[in-house]
Amino acid sequence: MTSRPSRALLGPVGLVLVGILSVQVGAAIAKGLFGEISPTAMVWLRLVTSAVVLAAIARPRLGGRSRHDWFVVLGFGASLATMNWAIYQSFSRIPLGLAVAIEFVGPLTLAVLGSHRARDLVWVLLAGSGVALLGLQRTDLDLLGVAYALLAGAAWAAYILLSASTGRRWAGFDGLAVASVLAALGMTLPALLTAGTSLWDGRVLLIGALVGLLSSVIPYSCELVALRSLRPAVFGILMSVEPAAAALAAIVVLDEHLSAVQWLAIACVVAASIGATRSAPAPVERSAAPGTLAT
């Protein structure tokens, strides 16, 4: 009798963890290809893959939409494209785990501001302290990479806000599918300008599609099923381990190791994210991805 609830819990928790690992392994594989193709072109391949799959599944209804409907979904697509482009630019310059940790400052700040409780600012301060620790090794860390990670975090916060507005106006996955198509279209010209002929190499196209599946399609599916039976607060806490998962994926796939100070910085961000999630008066939601879409 006691084993049935534990199995029921293990299912959704396991799905979320599989989604997290899938996202970060996909990001690590993408980074391993940066010597052959630009980060911008790799983002485009990922967005195209997810856009095609989502559009095929959702088959969004486009007729009868108001101008405001399109304005909202266009902003949603722009935040999606910016978030993915910026984080890929970031971890092309700094370790993957650090890029994801710094990116978390964006949604973490948004969650704390939404709590309206001054005491919850301690979580932003803890995360900021973790990022500040990286300054101890500033000579080893590309500041432009840090700036791109912060930009990705800001775009992620905008993505969360716009996803709520999009969800109110577009049913089901329609808004996300349309936004993904718009994001892919918006990244097409920059991708073509930076990729060169390597973009059309069969191996590069295959790996790009694989990254799209690992970083978008598989996590979407896992999270969609998991959230049917998993409390949003538990989901938020599980997602908080993503920076550590990114660092571990980078070790396994890229042999990219971090210093003790850098691991401490990641630990600060993870602890701050867990603390903000546990103390939030309303569930902290990661719309359709978050890290899913961010890395």
Secondary structure, 3 states (H helix, E strand, C coil): CCHHHHHHHHHHHHHHHHHHHHHHHHHHHHHHCCCCCCHHHHHHHHHHHHHHHHHHHHCCCCCCCCHHHHHHHHHHHHHHHHHHHHHHHHHCCCCHHHHHHHHCHHHHHHHHHHHCCHHHHHHHHHHHHHHHHHHHHHHHCCHHHHHHHHHHHHHHHHHHHHHHHHHHHCCCCHHHHHHHHHHHHHHHHHHHHHHHHHHHCHHHHHHHHHHHHHHHHHHHHHHHHHCCCCCHHHHHHHHCCHHHHHHHHHHHHHCCCCCHHHHHHHHHHHHHHHHHHHHCCCCCCCCCCCHHHHC
